[in-house]
Amino acid sequence: MTRLSVEMLAADTVEPITSAGHAQLGIAVLAGIAVIVLLITQFKLHAFLSLTLGSLVLGAIAGAPLDKAIASFSTGLGTTVAGVGVLIALGAILGKMLADSGGADQIVDTILAKAGGRSMPWAMVLIASVIGLPLFFEVGVVLLIPVVLMVAKRGNYSLMRIGIPALAGLSVMHGLVPPHPGPLVAIDAVGANLGVTLALGVLVAIPTVIIAGPLFSRYAARWVDVPAPERMIPSRVSEDLDKRPGFGPTLATILLPVVLMLSKALVDIVIDDPGNTVQRVFDVIGSPMIALLTSVLVGIFTLLRPAGFGKERVSPLVEKSLAPIAGILLIVGAGGGFKQTLIDTGVGQMVLDISEDWSIPALLLAWLIAVAIRLATGSATVATVSAAGLVAPLAADMSTTHAALLVLAIGAGSLFFSHVNDAGFWMVKEYFGLSVGQNIKTWSVMETIISVVAGGVVLLLSLII
């Protein structure tokens, strides 16, 4: 799951379905991306349909027969969903269990009970980073915003001083750390090792979240000094529960898949013998699907049972957790289809040739491409899957660590300057009761800091390892 199979690599390196020159392919790429951008931003068409139509336009302008372009898109969609679909579903289930059981509230309340005064922004970034591991960004925002608003009001803190660290923790996890959809798709596209990417992602995330969170929040609080809006403080899930799971078991359940995947990566490095029994065992238990599935099963006993959930409530909870991710799965799948169309029309090789001719470092090129698509579409996920498709050939001769850094460079670029075409921009604006200008000064600048700092750390690591 963490490595593309030999057959998939072979499929990605077959002869292009067109013989178009670089100029024609360049026009095809720009036209395909322009169609996607216009359909998403101007016509408000769903990203799945936009990516599908953009892929067909790309193939047509590149000179590919329509049936070949359709086949490329379908193959890429199927391969991507097969690679990451189950992981996204398991992550959604775990996130729903964490929220509905009151486990997330338990972590929040325990950490806040230990924090106060100047340490509160650091507590918020810690909470958001832990909660953000298994949760999609939008779910994390919905879960944490009530806490942010209550802490700011009851403790008489500046809203930005508390809110920016929480948002930074969620955003960094979303863009850089698997099992979030974006990093998973990029890992699958470039053939990176998931365990190594996870370890390096955490390493990059630490300085990034510190600078963009607690440190930047000092300035954000001076630029925008607003009170917590009373109307946006809703009740929390755990207020309707008679009991909820303990802090220790909840934290252990959240971190279990991370520990298993990192253990696999460590064993692979230390033993490096595919025939070794210990390594084979860790290859199984540390695979993303088994690690997440194990955490979900453990969560039934550590999260749901202590909260009083009987076995008759488990199935409905799982069903409710899967419904909201249908759109995400389709977008990710269509992004994979777009990627495969890029590769099969020869665009991937064109990018490889250009990077060699212009002497642009592969990691910087990946970051710049992701930034451009993020600014145009507003979607970090669309930026990630599109950029990964474009730069995937660059990973062919890379080491394991540099392939992982390529994934992180894409993820960092995908977070650059959220603005009015990003749903997250409006979500933060409305929850915090900000004007558009105030939101740009705080949220948008924070996202840019995350992108630039993470990209810089990735480039620095590439010189060291």
C-alpha positions in Angstrom: 0.0 0.0 0.0 2.9 2.4 0.8 4.8 1.4 -2.4 3.5 1.3 -5.9 3.8 -2.2 -7.1 6.0 -3.2 -10.0 3.0 -3.5 -12.2 1.7 0.0 -11.3 5.1 1.5 -12.0 5.2 -0.2 -15.3 1.8 1.2 -16.1 3.0 4.6 -15.3 6.0 4.4 -17.6 4.4 3.0 -20.7 4.8 4.8 -24.1 2.7 8.0 -24.1 -0.6 7.7 -25.9 0.3 10.8 -27.9 3.4 11.9 -29.7 2.8 15.6 -29.1 5.7 18.0 -28.6 6.5 20.0 -25.5 4.7 23.1 -26.7 1.5 21.2 -27.4 1.7 19.3 -24.1 2.3 22.5 -22.3 -0.8 24.1 -23.9 -2.8 20.9 -23.0 -1.7 21.1 -19.4 -2.6 24.8 -19.1 -5.9 24.3 -20.8 -6.8 21.3 -18.6 -5.9 23.1 -15.4 -7.7 26.3 -16.6 -10.9 24.3 -17.3 -10.7 22.8 -13.7 -10.1 26.2 -12.2 -12.9 27.9 -14.1 -15.4 25.2 -13.4 -14.7 25.2 -9.7 -14.4 28.9 -9.2 -16.7 30.5 -11.7 -19.3 27.9 -12.4 -19.2 26.4 -8.9 -19.1 22.9 -10.3 -18.1 20.0 -8.0 -14.4 19.3 -8.0 -15.1 15.7 -9.1 -16.9 16.8 -12.3 -14.3 19.6 -12.9 -11.4 17.2 -12.6 -13.1 14.7 -14.9 -13.8 17.3 -17.6 -10.4 18.8 -17.2 -8.8 15.4 -17.8 -10.7 14.9 -21.0 -9.8 18.4 -22.2 -6.2 17.7 -21.5 -6.2 14.5 -23.4 -8.1 16.0 -26.4 -5.7 19.0 -26.8 -2.7 16.7 -26.3 -3.9 14.8 -29.3 -4.9 11.6 -27.5 -7.8 9.4 -29.0 -10.9 9.9 -26.8 -11.1 6.3 -25.9 -7.5 6.3 -24.8 -8.0 9.4 -22.7 -11.1 7.9 -21.0 -9.2 4.6 -20.4 -6.3 6.6 -18.7 -8.6 8.5 -16.5 -10.6 5.4 -15.5 -7.4 3.5 -14.7 -6.0 6.3 -12.6 -9.3 6.8 -10.7 -9.5 3.0 -10.0 -5.9 2.7 -8.9 -6.1 5.7 -6.6 -9.3 4.7 -4.9 -7.9 1.2 -4.5 -4.8 2.6 -2.9 -6.2 5.2 -0.5 -10.0 4.7 -0.4 -10.0 2.2 2.4 -7.6 4.4 4.4 -9.7 7.5 4.1 -12.8 5.4 5.1 -11.1 4.0 8.2 -9.8 7.5 9.2 -13.3 8.8 8.9 -14.7 6.1 11.2 -12.0 6.6 13.8 -12.6 10.4 13.7 -16.4 9.9 14.2 -15.7 7.5 17.1 -13.4 10.0 18.7 -16.0 12.8 18.4 -19.2 11.0 19.3 -17.7 9.2 22.3 -16.5 12.4 23.9 -12.9 11.2 23.6 -11.9 14.4 21.8 -13.5 16.5 24.6 -11.7 14.4 27.2 -8.3 15.1 25.6 -9.2 18.8 25.3 -10.4 19.2 28.9 -7.4 17.2 30.3 -4.8 19.3 28.6 -6.6 22.6 29.3 -6.8 21.7 33.0 -3.0 21.6 33.1 -2.5 24.8 31.1 -3.0 28.4 31.8 -1.7 31.9 31.2 1.1 32.1 28.6 1.1 28.3 28.1 -2.5 28.3 26.7 -1.5 28.9 23.1 0.9 26.0 23.3 -1.8 23.9 24.9 -4.1 24.7 22.0 -1.6 23.8 19.3 -0.9 20.5 21.1 -4.6 19.7 21.3 -5.1 20.5 17.7 -2.1 18.5 16.5 -3.2 15.4 18.5 -6.9 15.7 17.5 -5.9 16.5 13.9 -4.1 13.2 13.4 -7.2 11.1 12.6 -9.6 13.9 11.7 -10.2 15.7 8.4 -9.6 19.4 8.6 -13.2 20.5 8.4 -14.2 18.0 11.1 -11.4 19.1 13.3 -12.5 22.8 12.9 -16.1 21.9 13.9 -14.8 20.0 16.9 -12.3 22.5 18.2 -13.9 25.9 17.4 -16.3 25.6 20.4 -13.4 24.9 22.7 -11.4 27.8 21.2 -14.4 30.2 21.7 -15.1 29.0 25.3 -11.4 29.2 26.3 -11.1 32.7 24.8 -14.2 33.9 26.6 -13.8 32.3 30.0 -10.1 33.0 30.2 -10.4 36.5 28.7 -7.9 35.7 26.1 -7.5 37.3 22.7 -9.5 35.1 20.2 -6.6 35.1 17.7 -4.1 34.2 20.4 -6.0 31.0 21.1 -7.6 30.3 17.7 -4.5 30.6 15.4 -2.5 27.9 17.2 -5.5 25.5 17.0 -6.0 26.2 13.3 -2.2 25.9 12.6 -2.1 22.4 14.3 -5.1 21.2 12.3 -3.8 22.6 9.0 -0.3 21.2 9.3 -1.6 17.8 10.1 -3.9 18.0 7.1 -1.2 19.0 4.6 1.8 17.1 5.8 1.0 14.0 7.8 -0.7 10.8 6.6 -3.3 9.3 6.9 -4.8 12.5 5.6 -6.1 12.2 2.0 -3.7 14.6 0.4 -0.4 13.1 1.7 -1.7 9.6 1.0 -2.5 10.4 -2.6 0.9 12.0 -3.1 2.7 9.0 -1.5 0.8 6.7 -3.8 1.5 8.8 -6.9 5.3 9.2 -6.4 5.9 5.7 -4.9 7.1 7.0 -1.5 7.4 5.0 1.6 4.6 5.8 4.0 6.5 5.2 7.2 9.4 7.4 6.2 7.1 10.1 5.0 5.2 10.0 8.2 8.3 10.3 10.3 9.7 13.1 8.2 6.3 14.7 8.1 6.2 14.9 11.9 9.7 16.3 11.9 8.8 19.0 9.4 5.5 19.7 11.2 7.0 20.5 14.6 8.9 23.7 13.8 6.3 24.7 11.2 3.4 24.5 13.7 5.4 26.3 16.4 6.2 29.3 14.1 2.8 29.5 12.4 0.9 28.8 15.7 1.9 30.2 19.1 4.6 32.5 17.7 2.6 34.1 14.8 -0.5 34.3 17.0 1.2 37.1 19.0 1.2 39.3 16.0 -2.2 38.1 14.7 -3.7 39.1 18.1 -2.3 42.6 17.7 -3.5 43.0 14.1 -7.0 41.7 14.7 -8.4 42.1 18.2 -11.9 40.7 18.3 -14.0 39.0 21.0 -15.4 35.5 20.8 -18.8 35.8 19.1 -21.5 34.6 21.5 -23.8 33.2 18.8 -21.1 30.7 17.6 -20.5 29.0 21.0 -22.5 25.7 20.5 -22.9 22.8 23.0 -20.4 20.0 22.9 -21.1 16.4 22.2 -19.9 15.2 25.6 -22.4 17.4 27.3 -25.1 14.9 26.3 -23.2 11.9 27.5 -23.4 10.4 31.0 -19.8 9.3 30.8 -16.9 9.4 28.4 -13.6 7.5 27.8 -10.4 8.2 29.8 -7.6 10.4 28.6 -5.0 7.6 28.5 -7.0 5.1 26.5 -8.2 7.8 24.1 -4.7 9.1 23.4 -3.4 5.6 23.0 -6.1 4.8 20.4 -5.3 7.9 18.4 -1.6 7.3 18.4 -1.8 3.5 17.8 -1.7 3.7 13.9 1.1 6.2 14.0 3.2 4.0 16.3 2.5 0.9 14.2 3.5 2.6 10.9 6.6 4.2 12.4 7.6 0.8 13.9 7.4 -0.8 10.5 9.6 2.0 9.0 12.1 1.5 11.8 12.2 -2.2 11.5 12.7 -1.9 7.7 15.7 0.3 8.3 17.3 -1.8 11.1 16.8 -5.3 9.7 16.5 -4.6 5.9 15.8 -8.3 5.1 12.5 -9.0 3.4 12.8 -12.7 4.4 13.2 -12.0 8.1 10.2 -13.1 10.1 10.2 -10.1 12.4 10.3 -7.7 9.4 7.5 -9.6 7.7 5.3 -9.4 10.8 5.9 -5.6 11.1 5.2 -5.3 7.3 1.7 -6.6 8.0 0.8 -4.9 11.3 2.5 -1.6 10.2 0.8 -1.4 6.8 -1.6 1.6 6.8 -4.8 -0.4 6.3 -4.0 -2.9 9.2 -2.8 -0.1 11.5 -5.9 2.0 11.0 -8.2 -1.0 11.1 -6.6 -2.1 14.4 -7.1 1.4 15.8 -10.8 1.3 14.8 -11.3 -2.1 16.4 -9.5 -1.1 19.5 -11.6 2.1 19.6 -14.8 0.1 20.0 -13.5 -1.0 23.4 -11.5 2.1 24.5 -13.8 4.8 23.1 -17.4 3.6 22.5 -17.9 1.1 25.3 -16.7 3.5 28.1 -19.1 6.1 26.7 -22.0 3.7 27.0 -22.3 2.8 23.4 -23.9 -0.7 23.0 -23.2 -2.9 20.0 -26.4 -1.8 18.4 -25.0 1.8 18.1 -21.7 0.8 16.4 -23.1 0.1 13.0 -25.1 3.3 12.7 -22.1 5.3 13.8 -19.9 3.7 11.1 -22.6 4.4 8.5 -22.9 8.1 9.5 -19.1 8.5 9.3 -18.9 7.1 5.8 -21.6 9.3 4.2 -19.7 12.6 4.4 -16.5 11.2 2.8 -18.2 10.2 -0.5 -17.4 13.5 -2.1 -13.8 13.4 -0.8 -13.3 9.9 -2.3 -14.6 11.0 -5.6 -12.4 14.1 -5.7 -9.3 12.1 -4.7 -10.2 9.4 -7.3 -10.7 12.0 -10.0 -7.4 13.6 -9.1 -5.8 10.2 -9.6 -7.5 10.0 -13.0 -6.1 13.4 -13.9 -2.7 12.3 -12.8 -2.8 9.2 -15.0 -3.9 11.3 -17.9 -1.0 13.6 -17.4 1.4 10.7 -17.3 0.0 8.8 -20.3 0.0 11.8 -22.5 3.7 12.3 -21.8 3.3 15.4 -19.6 5.2 13.7 -16.7 8.2 13.2 -19.0 7.9 16.8 -20.2 8.2 18.0 -16.6 11.2 15.8 -16.1 12.9 17.2 -19.2 12.1 20.8 -18.2 13.5 20.3 -14.7 16.7 19.1 -16.2 17.0 21.8 -18.8 16.2 24.6 -16.3 18.1 23.1 -13.4 15.2 23.7 -11.0 15.5 21.5 -7.9 12.8 18.9 -8.0 11.5 19.8 -4.5 11.3 23.5 -5.3 9.5 22.7 -8.6 7.0 20.5 -6.8 6.3 23.2 -4.2 5.8 25.9 -6.9 3.4 23.8 -8.9 1.3 23.0 -5.8 1.3 26.7 -4.9 0.0 27.7 -8.3 -2.8 25.1 -8.3 -3.7 26.0 -4.7 -4.0 29.7 -5.6 -6.1 28.9 -8.6 -8.5 26.3 -7.3 -8.5 27.0 -3.5 -8.4 23.3 -2.7 -5.4 21.8 -1.0 -6.5 18.3 -2.0 -6.9 19.2 -5.7 -3.5 21.0 -5.6 -1.8 18.0 -4.0 -3.2 15.3 -6.4 -2.6 17.5 -9.5 0.9 18.5 -8.5 1.8 14.9 -7.5 0.7 13.7 -11.0 2.9 16.3 -12.7 6.1 15.7 -10.7 5.7 11.9 -10.1 8.4 11.1 -12.8 10.9 13.1 -10.8 10.8 10.5 -8.0 12.0 7.7 -10.3 15.7 8.1 -9.4 15.2 9.5 -5.9 16.3 7.9 -2.6 13.6 6.8 -0.2 14.1 9.9 2.0 14.0 12.3 -1.0 10.9 10.7 -2.4 9.2 11.3 1.0 10.5 14.9 1.0 9.0 15.3 -2.5 5.6 14.4 -1.0 6.1 16.9 1.8 7.1 19.7 -0.6 3.8 19.1 -2.5 1.9 19.1 0.7 3.6 22.3 1.9 2.8 24.1 -1.4 -0.8 23.0 -1.3 -1.4 25.1 1.9 -0.2 28.4 0.4 -2.4 31.5 1.0 -6.0 30.3 1.5 -8.3 33.0 0.1 -11.9 33.5 -1.1 -12.0 30.4 -3.4 -11.3 28.1 -0.4 -14.2 26.7 1.6 -11.9 26.7 4.7 -11.5 30.5 4.4 -15.2 31.1 4.8 -15.6 28.5 7.5 -13.0 30.2 9.7 -14.3 33.7 8.9 -17.9 32.8 10.0 -16.9 30.8 13.1 -14.7 33.6 14.4 -17.0 36.5 13.2 -14.3 38.2 11.1 -14.4 40.4 8.1 -12.8 39.3 4.9 -9.9 41.7 5.5 -9.4 40.4 9.1 -9.5 36.8 7.9 -6.8 37.5 5.3 -4.6 39.2 8.0 -4.8 36.1 10.2 -5.9 32.9 8.6 -4.5 33.5 5.1 -1.2 34.8 6.4 -1.0 31.8 8.8 -1.5 29.4 5.9 1.2 31.1 3.9 3.6 30.9 6.9 2.9 27.2 7.1 3.6 26.7 3.4 6.8 28.7 3.3 8.3 27.4 6.6 7.4 23.7 5.8 8.8 24.2 2.3 12.0 25.7 3.7 12.5 22.9 6.2 12.0 20.3 3.5 14.6 21.9 1.3 17.0 22.1 4.3 16.4 18.4 5.1 17.2 17.5 1.5 20.7 19.0 2.0 21.3 17.0 5.1 19.8 13.5 4.5 
